[in-house]
């Protein structure tokens, strides 16, 4: 059972050449897919050994270490 308003919207979407099942199936296919990370297995580690990737990771690590030191200093000041 569905609300009249929903039925009317589905009826309008289906027109005369589709079934209600087709309209519902299309709506379900169009919705955002649940993210599982399954596709990451295929590309995991693919950039290792790439010089540009290595440089970006090196710079990122330095930046995060600097941020972490600054955060620790600020936290120590707040605790004193």
N, C-alpha and C positions, 0 to 999 in steps of 0.2 A: 504494500500500500504506500502511495506517495501523496504528498499534498497537491491540491489542485493547481497551485501556482507552478510547482515543479513540473507537473504533467503538461501544462500549457507551454512552458518553455521548451520541454523536450519535443512536444508536438510541432512547435514552430521550427526547431532545429532540424527535425527529420524531414520536413517537407513531404512531398508525395512520392519520392523515389527511394527513401530509406526506411528501414525498420527501426523500432525503438531500440532493439538490441544493437544495431549498427551504431546508432547515435551514442549510446552508453559506452560501447566498446571504444569508439573514437575518443570520447572524453577521457576514458581511463588511460588510453595510450598516450594522450597529450599531457597528462599530469607529470609533474617532475618525478623522476625516478629516485628511489631511495638510494642514498649513497652508502656503499659498502666498502669501498676501497679495493675491491677485487681486481680492478684494472691496473692497480699500482704494481702488482706482482710482475707484470710484463715489462715495466720500465725501471724497476728498482735497480739501482747501481749502474745504470747505463751510461751515466756521465762521469763516473770515476775514471781517472786517468786523462780526462780532457783538461788541457792546460787552463782554459778559460774558467771551467767549473772549479778547478783546484784553486785558482786565484780568488774567485768569488767566495769560496768557502773559507779561505785563509783570512780574507778581509772581514768576513762576517764574524768569524771566531774572535778576532781582535776587537771588533766593535762590541760584541756581546760581553766579552771579558771586561772592557772598559765600563760598560753600562752596569755590570754586576758589581764592580768595585765602587762605583759612585752610589749605587743603591745601598750597599752595605755601609758606606760612610754615613749616608743620610739616616739610615735606620739606627746606627749607633748614636748619632746626635740626638735623635728623638728619645732614645732609651735613657740618656744621661740626664 
